Amino acid sequence: MFSTNRVDASHLFTLGVCAALGLQLLYIMIVFRAFFALPRAEDEPGSDPKPVSVVVCARNELENLQRHLPLWLDQDHPKFEWVVVNDRSWDESQDWLESMAERDSRLRIVEIKDTDRFWFGKNFALTLGIKAAKYDRLVLTDADGVPESRDWLRRMDDALRSPYDLVLGYGPYRTHKSWISWVSAFDALQTAVHYFGWSGLGKPYMGVGRNMAYQRALFMANKGFSGHMEVISSDDDLFVAAVATPENHRALIDPKAMVWSEAPTDVKAWWHQKKRHLLAAPRYRPLHRYGLGLWGLSTFAVYLMVLGWAFWGTPLSGYLLLGRFVLVTGLFYASGRKLGTPKPAWALLPAELVIVVSQAVLLVANRFGPKLKNW
């Protein structure tokens, strides 16, 4: 009796493994395939650059501004300005920015002072920066963003040409000795594969705020972020989902046009960042919620089945699970090579587990727990 029950359980377990892997294979054949079909930019930037305004929001970012502003102003572009929105900072960044603006006319400052009468967020700060920008071609990045090359701005500008009003770039993380930085780096790689893949399908749903460009007319036609102003982290996903069409946007896969950020070095900082990024997820369109949910839930199921294999596993189910990890690691390594950052793929096994579990917890926490008030 026991033997028969174990055989039945093993058969059911193997069927469950096949079902989970079948869902993953379906997603791979659709989204990953669309990602790999996207062209990688190989050409040098054009010889006719247009005036560009780069908008950066900063809050208590004195150290990053001091480190990165010289790199930003050293971009190989004939006509650009940097609009830094200093959002309610209490460090010495405002004084430092004002002293730098006296030395370089390409630097402009928008200061937001703190007040209890209004609710603020990054969307509000970006809106003020975009309205203050001198030029209609806008490139957005973050205070901790470091361009991969001096050609970054020209390459983003070159990509923002008719018929494209929106350019989605790539923003990887630099890793450190801490394990959580490798989780962040893999998460950035995985996220890029997802949003570039959906872009390749003509169904864009997000980009990354540290490397994006669009025409001001596109922003104004959508009334800016008015449809989701209250969502702290929505400038790079809900906005893209609202304005992007298959024809008006471009996914820019160009290793010389990446913008790096430092990965969080401790779990608390990473948790806060992840919690903020997931605030917009419940407002994604059903197609994206279900599609991304399919990948997330099937991945979670795979890890549960790895644990279950000790009790109900068969050689066949074991080979299938092992084959899955070999295949997915290879896919992310190939994706990283295409994007210019292959190393995070080797962190797949621990990083994937941490990400799928934390996302499940944080989605519940964002739904029922206290809301974040600051970006």
C-alpha positions in Angstrom: 0.0 0.0 0.0 2.8 2.4 1.0 4.7 1.5 -2.2 1.7 2.2 -4.4 1.0 5.5 -2.7 4.6 6.5 -3.2 4.6 5.6 -6.8 1.4 7.7 -7.3 2.9 10.6 -5.5 6.1 10.4 -7.5 4.1 10.4 -10.7 2.1 13.4 -9.6 5.3 15.1 -8.6 6.8 14.5 -12.0 3.7 15.8 -13.7 3.9 19.0 -11.5 7.5 19.5 -12.5 6.6 19.1 -16.2 3.7 21.6 -15.7 5.9 24.3 -14.0 8.7 23.8 -16.6 6.2 23.9 -19.4 5.0 27.3 -18.2 8.6 28.5 -18.0 9.4 27.2 -21.5 6.3 29.0 -22.8 7.5 32.3 -21.4 11.0 31.7 -22.7 9.7 31.0 -26.2 7.7 34.2 -26.2 9.5 36.9 -24.1 13.1 35.7 -24.1 12.8 35.0 -27.8 11.6 38.5 -28.4 14.5 39.9 -26.3 17.1 38.0 -28.4 15.5 39.2 -31.6 16.1 42.8 -30.7 19.0 44.4 -32.6 22.1 45.4 -30.6 23.4 48.9 -31.5 26.8 48.6 -33.1 27.0 51.8 -35.1 28.8 55.0 -33.9 26.4 57.8 -32.9 25.2 60.1 -35.6 27.0 63.3 -36.6 24.0 65.6 -36.1 23.3 65.8 -32.4 20.4 67.8 -31.2 20.2 70.0 -28.0 19.4 67.8 -25.0 18.3 68.5 -21.4 19.3 65.8 -18.8 17.1 65.8 -15.8 18.3 64.4 -12.5 16.4 64.3 -9.2 18.5 64.3 -6.0 17.6 64.1 -2.3 20.5 64.3 0.1 22.9 63.2 -2.7 25.8 65.5 -2.0 28.4 62.7 -2.2 27.0 61.3 -5.4 26.7 64.7 -7.0 30.3 65.6 -6.1 31.5 62.3 -7.5 29.4 62.1 -10.7 28.8 65.7 -11.9 32.3 66.0 -13.5 31.5 62.8 -15.4 28.2 64.1 -16.6 29.6 67.4 -17.7 32.3 65.6 -19.6 29.9 63.9 -22.0 30.9 64.2 -25.7 28.0 66.2 -26.9 28.1 69.7 -28.3 24.9 71.2 -26.7 23.4 70.0 -23.5 22.4 71.1 -20.0 22.0 69.3 -16.7 18.9 70.1 -14.7 19.3 69.0 -11.1 16.2 69.0 -9.0 17.3 69.2 -5.4 14.3 67.7 -3.6 14.0 68.9 0.0 17.6 68.0 0.9 19.0 68.8 4.3 22.6 68.1 3.5 24.9 70.8 1.9 24.0 69.8 -1.7 22.2 73.0 -2.5 25.1 75.2 -1.6 27.5 73.0 -3.5 25.3 72.9 -6.6 25.0 76.7 -6.6 28.8 77.1 -6.4 29.1 74.6 -9.4 26.5 76.4 -11.4 28.5 79.6 -11.1 31.4 77.9 -12.8 29.4 76.0 -15.5 26.4 77.5 -17.3 25.3 74.0 -18.4 24.2 73.2 -14.9 20.8 74.5 -13.8 19.2 73.9 -10.4 15.6 73.6 -9.3 15.2 73.6 -5.5 12.2 72.2 -3.8 11.9 73.3 -0.2 10.2 71.2 2.5 6.8 72.2 3.6 4.0 70.4 5.4 1.3 71.8 3.1 2.0 69.6 0.1 2.7 65.9 -0.6 5.9 65.4 -2.6 7.5 62.5 -4.4 9.9 61.8 -7.3 7.1 62.3 -9.9 6.6 65.8 -8.6 10.3 66.6 -8.6 10.7 65.2 -12.2 7.7 67.3 -13.3 9.3 70.5 -12.1 12.6 69.5 -13.7 11.0 68.8 -17.1 9.1 72.1 -17.0 12.3 73.9 -16.2 14.3 72.2 -19.0 15.5 74.5 -21.8 15.3 71.8 -24.5 12.5 69.5 -25.7 14.6 66.4 -25.9 14.9 64.9 -22.4 17.2 62.3 -21.0 16.6 61.1 -17.5 19.0 59.5 -15.0 19.7 59.3 -11.3 22.1 61.0 -9.0 24.0 57.8 -8.5 24.1 57.0 -12.2 27.5 56.6 -13.9 27.5 56.5 -17.8 29.5 53.7 -19.3 31.2 56.0 -21.8 31.5 59.6 -22.9 29.3 58.7 -25.8 26.3 57.8 -23.6 24.4 61.1 -24.1 25.1 61.2 -27.9 23.9 57.6 -28.2 20.7 58.3 -26.3 20.2 61.4 -28.3 20.8 59.6 -31.6 18.2 56.9 -30.6 15.6 59.5 -29.9 14.9 60.3 -33.6 11.8 60.0 -35.6 9.7 57.9 -35.4 10.8 57.3 -31.8 9.6 59.6 -29.0 10.7 57.3 -26.2 14.0 55.4 -25.6 14.4 52.7 -23.0 18.0 52.1 -21.9 19.7 49.6 -19.6 20.9 50.4 -16.0 22.9 47.6 -14.4 24.3 47.5 -10.9 27.9 47.3 -9.8 28.6 44.5 -7.4 30.5 44.5 -4.2 31.7 41.8 -1.8 28.3 41.6 -0.1 26.0 38.9 -1.4 23.0 41.2 -1.6 24.8 43.3 -4.2 24.9 40.2 -6.4 21.2 39.6 -5.9 20.6 43.3 -7.0 22.8 42.8 -10.0 21.0 39.7 -11.1 17.6 41.3 -10.5 18.6 44.2 -12.7 19.7 41.8 -15.5 16.5 39.8 -15.1 14.3 42.9 -15.1 16.0 44.2 -18.3 15.4 40.9 -20.1 11.7 41.1 -19.1 11.1 44.7 -20.1 13.2 44.6 -23.3 11.4 41.3 -24.2 8.0 42.8 -23.8 9.2 45.8 -25.7 10.2 43.5 -28.5 6.7 42.1 -28.5 5.3 45.6 -29.0 3.9 45.6 -25.4 6.2 47.8 -23.4 5.4 48.2 -19.7 8.5 49.8 -18.1 12.0 51.1 -18.4 14.5 52.3 -15.8 14.5 55.9 -14.6 18.3 56.0 -14.5 18.5 55.6 -18.3 15.6 56.8 -20.3 14.9 59.5 -22.9 11.7 61.0 -24.3 10.3 64.1 -26.1 8.8 66.7 -23.8 5.7 66.7 -26.2 5.1 63.1 -25.3 5.2 64.0 -21.6 2.9 66.9 -21.9 0.4 65.1 -24.2 0.0 62.5 -21.4 -0.4 65.3 -18.8 2.8 64.1 -17.2 2.5 61.8 -14.3 -1.0 63.0 -13.4 -2.6 59.5 -13.7 -0.3 58.1 -11.0 1.3 61.1 -9.2 0.6 59.5 -5.9 2.6 56.3 -6.7 6.1 57.0 -5.4 8.0 54.8 -7.9 6.0 55.1 -11.2 8.0 57.4 -13.4 9.7 54.6 -15.2 6.9 52.0 -15.4 3.4 53.4 -15.2 4.4 56.3 -17.4 6.0 54.1 -20.0 2.9 51.8 -20.0 0.7 54.9 -20.5 2.6 56.6 -23.4 4.5 53.8 -25.2 3.2 52.2 -28.4 4.8 49.6 -30.7 5.7 52.4 -33.1 6.8 55.3 -30.9 9.4 53.7 -28.7 12.8 52.0 -29.0 14.6 49.5 -26.8 18.3 50.6 -26.9 20.6 47.7 -26.3 24.0 49.3 -26.5 26.8 48.5 -24.0 28.3 52.0 -24.5 25.0 53.6 -23.5 24.5 51.8 -20.2 24.2 53.8 -16.9 25.6 52.0 -13.9 24.4 52.4 -10.3 25.9 51.1 -7.1 24.1 48.1 -5.8 22.8 48.2 -2.2 25.3 46.8 0.2 23.0 45.8 3.0 19.7 43.9 3.2 17.8 46.9 4.8 18.7 49.2 1.9 17.9 46.6 -0.7 14.6 45.7 1.0 13.5 49.4 1.0 14.5 49.8 -2.6 12.6 46.6 -3.7 9.6 47.6 -1.7 9.5 51.0 -3.5 10.0 49.5 -6.9 7.0 47.1 -6.4 4.6 49.8 -5.4 3.4 50.2 -9.0 3.1 46.5 -9.9 -0.6 46.1 -8.9 -1.4 48.9 -11.4 0.2 47.1 -14.4 -2.1 46.1 -17.2 -3.6 42.6 -16.9 -1.4 41.3 -19.7 1.8 42.3 -17.9 0.6 41.3 -14.5 -0.4 37.8 -15.6 2.6 37.4 -17.9 5.2 38.4 -15.3 3.2 36.5 -12.6 3.4 33.4 -14.8 7.2 33.6 -14.7 7.4 34.5 -11.0 4.9 31.8 -9.8 6.4 29.1 -12.0 9.9 30.0 -10.7 8.6 29.8 -7.1 7.1 26.4 -7.9 10.4 25.2 -9.3 12.2 25.9 -6.0 9.4 24.2 -4.0 9.8 21.2 -6.2 13.6 21.2 -5.6 12.7 20.7 -1.9 10.0 18.2 -2.7 12.4 16.1 -4.8 13.9 14.7 -1.6 10.5 13.1 -0.8 8.8 12.3 -4.1 11.6 12.8 -6.7 12.4 10.4 -9.5 15.5 10.4 -11.8 13.4 11.9 -14.5 12.1 14.8 -12.4 15.6 15.4 -11.1 17.1 15.6 -14.6 14.3 18.0 -15.6 14.9 20.3 -12.7 18.7 20.2 -13.3 18.1 20.9 -17.0 16.0 23.9 -16.1 18.8 25.5 -14.1 21.3 24.8 -16.8 19.0 26.3 -19.5 18.0 29.4 -17.5 21.5 30.1 -16.4 22.7 29.9 -20.0 19.9 32.1 -21.1 20.7 34.8 -18.6 24.4 34.5 -19.4 23.6 35.0 -23.1 21.3 37.9 -22.2 24.0 39.5 -20.1 26.5 39.1 -23.0 24.1 40.9 -25.3 23.6 43.7 -22.8 27.2 43.9 -21.8 27.0 42.5 -18.3 27.2 38.6 -18.2 28.6 38.1 -14.7 25.4 38.4 -12.7 24.0 35.4 -14.4 26.2 33.1 -12.3 24.4 34.3 -9.2 21.1 32.8 -10.5 20.6 30.0 -8.0 20.7 32.0 -4.7 19.5 35.3 -6.3 16.4 33.9 -8.0 15.2 32.3 -4.7 15.7 35.4 -2.7 13.9 37.5 -5.4 10.8 35.4 -5.8 10.3 35.0 -2.1 10.9 38.6 -1.3 8.6 39.8 -4.1 5.7 37.7 -2.7 6.2 39.1 0.8 6.6 42.7 -0.4 3.6 42.6 -2.7 1.5 41.6 0.4 3.3 44.1 2.6 2.6 46.9 0.1 -1.0 45.9 -0.1 -1.8 45.7 3.6 1.1 47.4 5.4 2.1 51.0 5.9 2.7 53.0 2.8 6.1 54.6 1.8 5.9 58.4 1.8 9.3 59.3 0.4 11.2 58.1 -2.7 
